[in-house]
Amino acid sequence: MKFKDLVAKYWWMPFVVFLVFTAIDTFFAVYTYQEYFFPYIIGTVGLLAFVTQIVVFFTLLFTKQWRPFIFTSIALIVSILVTLFVGFFTLFMGGHKDHFGARHPIPEGMEYALPDERMAFPMEDDSSTWILLDEDFQPGILNYKIAVPELPDGTVYVDAYEATSFFHLRFCDDHSPITRRVLNHNCFGVIFDDQAMLYDGIWGEPYAVRIVVTFTPDGSSEKQIITSKVYKLEGWQR
């Protein structure tokens, strides 16, 4: 059977796949995504099904198979409307409410700092290792500043973990740590002073994040913990 005949016969399949996977993806978008990779697979399949519908649409148009083309056109319009509806629905629901903080409540008695220390940076000549965060005006964006004593040449890593389970949070887009080479760091001083994205949870469901700074000297593969600090994060109401 020729490709154009297969397209004409099975034009409806990507439409059905799109509807099913969009429904599943909407469920996960509202209820959970931070700790699970599965929703990303669902969303990817739904997107591929939508793109396939477009391919089918133009294939039927160019091959002048009008009957399936009409049905495909209707299906594509419905898919676009569903996409817009889902987008407005998740926006109305406040975006991705994954309830990560509810699943990982901060234990009673746990000591933590708040990321609001914009005006409380220590003096540059302070010899105490420290980590400071403060919230930017955009949800999920944090300013961070880290100072450490003298270090040999090597690489410094900054990781973020949920403080009770040590679940590796996305300090970057791919769960990788922030890294920086350190050369000629022969006195106490700031080694990180930048912005980064970090999962901030949702309003009313705070969680504790542990920021861990480690160091690997050149010629070694062993990571040494320099310092760590726990912060309470709670996203904006969105």
ZIDAPE-V677025 format. One record per residue. N is the residue number from 1. RES is the residue in three letters. SS is DSSP state (A for helix, B for strand, O for the rest). BURIAL is # if it has 24 or more other ideal C-beta (glycine too) atoms within 12 Angstrom, else .. Layout:
N/RES/SS/BURIAL, N/RES/SS/BURIAL
This chain:
1/MET/O/., 2/LYS/O/., 3/PHE/A/., 4/LYS/A/., 5/ASP/A/., 6/LEU/A/., 7/VAL/A/#, 8/ALA/A/#, 9/LYS/A/., 10/TYR/O/., 11/TRP/O/#, 12/TRP/A/#, 13/MET/A/., 14/PRO/A/#, 15/PHE/A/#, 16/VAL/A/., 17/VAL/A/#, 18/PHE/A/#, 19/LEU/A/#, 20/VAL/A/., 21/PHE/A/#, 22/THR/A/#, 23/ALA/A/., 24/ILE/A/#, 25/ASP/A/#, 26/THR/A/#, 27/PHE/A/#, 28/PHE/A/#, 29/ALA/A/#, 30/VAL/A/#, 31/TYR/A/., 32/THR/O/#, 33/TYR/O/#, 34/GLN/O/#, 35/GLU/O/#, 36/TYR/O/., 37/PHE/O/., 38/PHE/A/., 39/PRO/A/#, 40/TYR/A/., 41/ILE/A/., 42/ILE/A/#, 43/GLY/A/#, 44/THR/A/., 45/VAL/A/., 46/GLY/A/#, 47/LEU/A/., 48/LEU/A/., 49/ALA/A/#, 50/PHE/A/#, 51/VAL/A/., 52/THR/A/#, 53/GLN/A/#, 54/ILE/A/#, 55/VAL/A/., 56/VAL/A/#, 57/PHE/A/#, 58/PHE/A/., 59/THR/A/#, 60/LEU/A/#, 61/LEU/A/., 62/PHE/A/., 63/THR/O/., 64/LYS/O/., 65/GLN/O/#, 66/TRP/A/., 67/ARG/A/., 68/PRO/A/#, 69/PHE/A/#, 70/ILE/A/., 71/PHE/A/#, 72/THR/A/#, 73/SER/A/#, 74/ILE/A/., 75/ALA/A/#, 76/LEU/A/#, 77/ILE/A/., 78/VAL/A/., 79/SER/A/#, 80/ILE/A/., 81/LEU/A/., 82/VAL/A/#, 83/THR/A/#, 84/LEU/A/., 85/PHE/A/., 86/VAL/A/#, 87/GLY/A/., 88/PHE/A/., 89/PHE/A/., 90/THR/A/#, 91/LEU/A/., 92/PHE/A/., 93/MET/O/., 94/GLY/O/., 95/GLY/O/#, 96/HIS/O/#, 97/LYS/O/#, 98/ASP/O/#, 99/HIS/O/#, 100/PHE/A/#, 101/GLY/A/#, 102/ALA/A/., 103/ARG/A/., 104/HIS/O/#, 105/PRO/O/., 106/ILE/O/#, 107/PRO/O/., 108/GLU/O/., 109/GLY/O/., 110/MET/O/., 111/GLU/O/., 112/TYR/O/#, 113/ALA/B/#, 114/LEU/B/., 115/PRO/O/#, 116/ASP/B/., 117/GLU/O/., 118/ARG/O/., 119/MET/O/., 120/ALA/O/., 121/PHE/O/., 122/PRO/O/., 123/MET/O/., 124/GLU/O/., 125/ASP/O/., 126/ASP/O/., 127/SER/O/., 128/SER/O/., 129/THR/O/#, 130/TRP/B/#, 131/ILE/B/#, 132/LEU/B/#, 133/LEU/B/#, 134/ASP/B/#, 135/GLU/B/#, 136/ASP/O/., 137/PHE/O/., 138/GLN/O/., 139/PRO/O/., 140/GLY/O/#, 141/ILE/B/., 142/LEU/B/#, 143/ASN/B/#, 144/TYR/B/#, 145/LYS/B/#, 146/ILE/B/#, 147/ALA/B/#, 148/VAL/B/#, 149/PRO/O/#, 150/GLU/O/., 151/LEU/O/#, 152/PRO/O/., 153/ASP/O/., 154/GLY/B/#, 155/THR/B/#, 156/VAL/B/#, 157/TYR/B/#, 158/VAL/B/#, 159/ASP/B/#, 160/ALA/B/#, 161/TYR/B/#, 162/GLU/B/#, 163/ALA/O/#, 164/THR/O/., 165/SER/O/., 166/PHE/O/., 167/PHE/O/., 168/HIS/B/., 169/LEU/O/#, 170/ARG/O/#, 171/PHE/O/#, 172/CYS/O/., 173/ASP/O/., 174/ASP/O/., 175/HIS/O/., 176/SER/O/., 177/PRO/O/#, 178/ILE/B/#, 179/THR/B/., 180/ARG/B/#, 181/ARG/B/., 182/VAL/B/#, 183/LEU/O/., 184/ASN/O/., 185/HIS/O/#, 186/ASN/O/., 187/CYS/O/., 188/PHE/O/., 189/GLY/B/#, 190/VAL/B/#, 191/ILE/B/#, 192/PHE/B/#, 193/ASP/B/., 194/ASP/B/., 195/GLN/B/., 196/ALA/B/#, 197/MET/B/#, 198/LEU/O/#, 199/TYR/O/#, 200/ASP/O/#, 201/GLY/O/#, 202/ILE/B/#, 203/TRP/O/., 204/GLY/O/., 205/GLU/B/#, 206/PRO/O/#, 207/TYR/B/#, 208/ALA/B/#, 209/VAL/B/#, 210/ARG/B/#, 211/ILE/B/#, 212/VAL/B/#, 213/VAL/B/#, 214/THR/B/#, 215/PHE/B/#, 216/THR/B/#, 217/PRO/B/., 218/ASP/O/., 219/GLY/O/., 220/SER/O/., 221/SER/O/., 222/GLU/O/., 223/LYS/O/., 224/GLN/B/., 225/ILE/B/., 226/ILE/B/#, 227/THR/B/#, 228/SER/B/#, 229/LYS/B/#, 230/VAL/B/#, 231/TYR/B/#, 232/LYS/B/#, 233/LEU/B/#, 234/GLU/O/#, 235/GLY/O/#, 236/TRP/O/., 237/GLN/O/., 238/ARG/O/.
